[in-house]
Amino acid sequence: MHYKILLIEDNAEMAENISCILQLAKYDVTHAADGKIGVDLAQRLQPDLILCDIMMPELDGYGVLHILNKDVETASIPFIFLTAKADKSDFRAGMNLGADDYITKPFDGVDLLKVIEMRLKKSELMKTAFGNNSSEVSAFFSKTRELRDFQKLSENRPVRSFKRKDLIFMEGQTPNDLYFIEKGQVKTYKVNYDGKELITGILKEGDFFGFVPLLEDKIYSESAEVIEDARVTIIPKMDFITLIYSSKDVARKFIKMLSNNLEEIEERLLDIAYQSVRQRVANALLKMGERFACDRKDGLITIARKDISNIVGTATESLNRTLADFKDEGLIEISGDGLKVINKAKLEKLVHI
């Protein structure tokens, strides 16, 4: 694979020397003579890695990094500073802004290539081995150990099988692991003072869970129960924490997952506050159909009625009456195995009345 490297350097002689080294190593190199040009090229070319001088006229390296980090399309590109300044405060300033590495001039060509190779390897790992299936996740946590930063990580990553209604963890317990679902479904929920259950999430194959209390170093604020026989990879806490603090890319991905979770919870609260039961049930069926039924050939939603009612925020009896109405109206089919959406357009229209 030919990697594209953007070199942002205002010194023409230095730029030529670095470009020659990189081209000899079979990298495709594009040179930008100043920071403004560099930002434009980074946004247009989407390089695999950026090498950037700090001291440049008009827009310095710190400014370049700040702009690129605010852009979703360029924020994850590995960014390495090149500078003649070796002061520790400059180093900290660059790393605090989100730089991946920092090379002080003059430097040895071999050292430069080693740093670039390591950063590209980490970046490629994050792109290809952090997907939503068990083999990719297994490869991710195995391959990271090939990298220098992760050689001391624990090798113990067991996979456990759980039966329906098994508890994986309970509210109030101290967390020790991160969980990844290889197969099956898991619900997370809270119980209020009178014993009523509020489902905070329905998780399926390819989902991580249990990472929020690990990041906050707090006890579990919810419980996790298996709703469909599951196989779950258990990733030791120290593996996860080491990855989070060693790689901004790993941290960014979990922050994005956390952000998505918060947005979903906020949306559900708004639905409960302002939508009718019919609208909430229709919305829940559409979302569950997209998230869960798409993985089944028969398109069935197999989540229990009780759990659906706890997601919607209504009594099971009210849910059953609404589902019966939807069946009579030709919106869904109901069988002993589950529910199936047969008129998605009408359900969507009902949600947006």
N, C-alpha and C positions, 0 to 999 in steps of 0.2 A: 504493500500500500504506500502510495506517495502522499506524504503529509504536506500540507500547505502551512508555511510559516510567514507571518508578517513581521518584518523588522522595521521598527520606528527609530530612526537614528539620524540626527542632523549633521554629524561629522561624516563627510563623504568618504574619506579614507578608511575610517573605522567600519563604515557600512559595507564598503567593498570587501574588506578582509573577512568580515563575518559572513557575508553572502557567499564568498568562495568556499569557506569551511563547510557551510551548510549544503551547498550544491554538491560538493565532493561526497558528502554523506547521503546524497540522493534525496534531499528535501527540495520541494518547490518553494522558492523564496520570492517574496514581493517586498520591495523597499519603499518606505515612506520617509520623505525628507524632513517632516516636522509632525507635531502632534495632531494638528487639525486634519492633515492629509491622512494620518494614521487612523484616526477615528472613522473617517469616511470609508477608507479601504476595509477596515475591520467590519463595519456594518454591511458593506456590499459583498465582500469576498467570503466572510465567515471562515477565517483561517482555523487550522487545528491548534495553533499556538501563536502567542504574540511575544516578541522580544522588544522591549521598549527602554530607551534611554530616559533618564530622569530630567537632567538639565537641558531643556530645549527652550527656544524663544517662543513667545505667544502662548503656547499651551504645553506645559511640562508633562512629565510622565505621570505625576500624581493626578493631574487633570484628566489625562487620557483614561486612566484606570477608573476614575470616578464616573466618567460619562459612560464607559462601556459596562460598568457594573450596574448601572441604572437601566440598561437596555436588556430585556429578557433574552433577546436573540444572541447577545454577546457576553452576558454575565458569566457563563460557564466555560468560556474559552480560557485555557491555562495562560497565565500572564506572568512573565518573568522580567524583572527590572535589570537593566544594564546601567552601571554607573561607576564613575571614578570616585565617588564619595563613599567612605567606609565607616562613617560615624554611626554609632548604634542607634541614635535617635532617628536617623534617616531610614535605617533598616526597619525599626519598629513602625515608623510612619507608613512605609510601604506595605508591610504585612498587615497592619491594622486596616488599611484600605481594601485588603482582599487579594494582594499579590500572592502568587503561588511560590515564588522563589526570588532570589536576589543575587546577582553575580557582580562582583566588583572588578572593574578594569584596573590593570591589565589582567587577563585571564588566559589560561591554557586552553587551546582548542579542544583537546580531549575532554577536559572538565566541562566545557560548555555543552558538548555533545552528550555527555553522560546525564547532565541535568535535564536537557531537552528530552532525551530518551525516557527518563524516569517519569517526567511530567506527562508525556504523551501516553505512556503505558497506563498511568493512573486514569487519565482522561478517557481512554478507550475502554478501560475496565468499567468505568461508571456508565458509559453509553451502552455497552453491550451486555453487561452481566448484572444489571440491576433491574431486570424485567420482572414480569408477573408470572413466572412459572418456577417450579421447584428446582429444575436443573440449572437455570440461570442464577438463581439465588445461591445455590450450593457452589456453583463455579465462582460467584463473586466472593464469598467468604473464604474459599480455598485459595483463589488466585491472589487475593490481597496479601496473603502470607509470603508470596514470592517477592513482594516489594519490601524494601529496606525498613520502612516505617512499621510494617506489620509482622515482622518475623517472630515476635515474641507473643503473638496472640494465642489464646488457648485453642487446642485442636478439638475440644469436646463440644460437638454440636449434635446431640441426639435427636432422633425423630420419634415422637410418641403417637400412639393411636388412641383416640378417645371415642367413646360411645355417646349416642344421643343422651342429653341431659347431664353428661359429666361436666363438672366445674373445672375450669382451667386455673382460674384464680378467683378470689373473693374480695369484695370491698373491705378495706382495712388491713389487708395483708401487705407485707413488705415485698416489693418487686425484686426479683433476681435475674430475670431473663426477658429477652425480646422474643416474640412469637411470630411465626410465618406459616400461613395455612397452605399446605401442599394439596389437600383434598378436603372437601366437606364445607360446612358452614358453622359459624360461631356468632352468637349475639353478645353484645355488651349491654349492661343495664344497671340502673340504680333502683333502690327500693326506698319509698318514702316512709314517713312515720307510721302510717296505717297499713303498711305492707303492700301498697300498690306498686307495681313494677313499671318503670319508664325505660324503654329501650333506647339506648344512645347510639347503637350501630348494629347493622347486620353485615357480617364479613364473610367473604368467600375465598376460594382458591386464588392465591396470588396476593393476598392482603397481609400486611404487617399489623400487629396490634400490641398494646402494652408498652409502647415507647414513651408516652407522655410522662408517666411517673418515674421512668428511668432518667429522663432528661431533667425533671424537676427534683429528683431525689426525694420523692414523697411516697406515702403509702398509696395503694390502689383506691381510687375514688369511685370505682364501679366494679362489677363482677363480670366474668366471661363464662358463658355456658355453651356447650355444643348443641346445635339444633339439627345437625345432620352428621352422621358418623364422619370423623375427621382424622387426618394425619397432620401433625403440627411439628415443624422444625423449631427446636428450642435453642436460641442463640444466647450464650452466656452474656451477662451484663457487661463484663469487662471488654469482650470483643466489640460490642456495640459502642460503648463509651469511647474506646480507643479510636474506632473509626470516625465517630462524630468529631472528636477533638483533633484528629490528624488530617481530616480532609474536609475542606469547605464544600466540596461537591456532595459528599454524603450528607453533611449537615443541611445543605440546601434542599435536598430531596425530602428529608424528613420534615423540614420546616414547611415545605409545600404540601405534604400530606396533612400536616397539622392544620395548615391554613384551609385546606379543602374541607377537613372535618368541621372546623369552626363555621365555615360558610354554610355547610349542610345543616348544622344544628340551628344556626340563626334562621335559615329559611324555614325549617320545620316549626320553630317557635312562632314565626310570623303567620304560617299557615294555620296553626292551631288558634291563634288570636283572631284571624280575620276571615278564614274560609269556613264554609259549612261542612258538615260531616260528609256529604256526598262529594264535595270538591276534594276534601282531604283523602278520602278513600280512593277516588279516581287518580289523584296525584301519586299516592303511594303505589297503586297498581302499575302505573306507567313507569315509575322509577324502578320498581322491583322487576318488572318485565325486561327493562333495558339492562339491568345489572345482573339478574340471575337467570331468567328464562332463556336469554340468548345463548347460554351455554348448554342448553338441553335441546335435543332434536325435536321433542314434542312441545317445546315452548311453555311448559308448565311452571307456574310459581308454586313451589312446594312448602313455603313458609307457613307455619301453623296459624290458624285464625287468631288465637290468643296473642301471638306475637305481632301479627298485623294490627290488631286493635291497639296494642301498646305503642306501636309506631305512630299510628294515626292519632292517638290520644282520645279514644272513645271506648265505651263498654263493648264487650264482645257481642252482646245482643244487638246493639245498634249497628255494628259492623255486619253481622249476619243479615239483618234486614236490608241494609244497603246493597250487599252483594246479591241478594235475591232480586232486588229491583233491577240491578245492572244486568242480571241474567235475563229477566223478562224483557228488558229493553234491547237485548241482543248485543250488549257491550262485552260480555265475558261468557265463558263456558265454565261450568263447575262439575268436577268429577271427584271420585273418591281419592284420587292421587293429587289433586290440587286445583289451581285456577289457571285459566288461560285468557289473555286479552285477545278478542277477535275483532274489535272495532276501535283501534287506537285513535283514529281521527275524532270520533265522537267523545271519547274520554278526554282528549286534549281540549276540545271545545268546551266541555263541561268545567274543566279546571279554570279556564280563562273567562268564564261568564262574568 
